Amino acid sequence: MWMDMKNPVGQTLSIIGLTAHLGRGIARVTTDAVVGGRFGLPRAVEDLDAAVLSKVMGITVRSVRVLASDAGTSSRARLVLTGTGVPDSVFVKIAAKTATTRLIGELGRLGQTEVRFYSQLAPQLTGVPNAYGAAFDAWTGRYLLVLEDLPADSCEFPDTLHPLSADHASLIVELLAELHATFWHRLPRDGRGPLGWLYTPSGDVTSLLTGSLMKASMKRLAERTDLPIERGRFIADNYRAVAALIDTPHTRSCTATLIGATCTSPAARRDCWTGRRYAAGTPPANWLTP
């Protein structure tokens, strides 16, 4: 893999792949702007109604009320539902509001990857919020995830100002171990089959940008902390080569195990990735790593 990266032909193919990937993301965001709210999945939390949720969840929802909402790399909300056999409340995620944030999401394949995670992989795992429905529109890049709403009074949501305890960290390690073990040596190496959409860190065309982004982040962090940031310089300078070293054997990993993207439920001894502070949701990874 490293030799391919050093090879001019390999470098050219990677650049072509990155250009195509960026072009696809721009095309989706542009199409979304042209289409507006006339077709496809909702563009805003306020547009989520009983008809849309009934279709995605496969069950009749009679009414919808927004309980709380916020925004980041996606728009998120807790909804109160009524209907026969529907959950009292759900947590939903849809595409971000602004075009700039949408493009960032397209760069990382956030929406499409998360929909695929809950549709294809989550049913094989424990400790993951239940998914009541998921949909993705390949033309506009819009998506809708309807997930189990984990109440804040029974879960703990740490942040960067309140670091994880050793017990909480051990829960995350246990969950990651289960994730790795479940898909160990089960994923395709040729990019084919139902899980052919998964890819390795070094094989991801956007990894061409990772080293530069790491260096920019290191520069900013060095101005704000006394931590030995420079110790990571080698990885930043040689990211794709380092990533290639850990690309095998293949399994499924998570790239979003950030302190602010986790929650723990001590009573159930369950840990989950959330992507928000007050309920559930999983920003799953799109990488194959050991």
Secondary structure, DSSP 8 states (H G I E B T S, - for coil): -HHHHHSHHHHHHHHHHHHHHHHHHHHHHHHHHHHTTSSSS-SSGGG--HHHHHHHHTS---EEEEEEEEESSEEEEEEEEESTT--SEEEEEEE-SSHHHHHHHHHTTHHHHHHHIIIIIGGG-SSS--EEEEEE-TTT--EEEEEE---GGGSB--BTTB---HHHHHHHHHHHHHHHHHTTTTS-SSS-STTTT-B-TTT-TTHHHHHHHHHHHHHHHHTT--S-GGGGHHHHHTHHHHHHHT--S--B--S---GGGEEEETTTTEEEE-SSSSS-------BB--
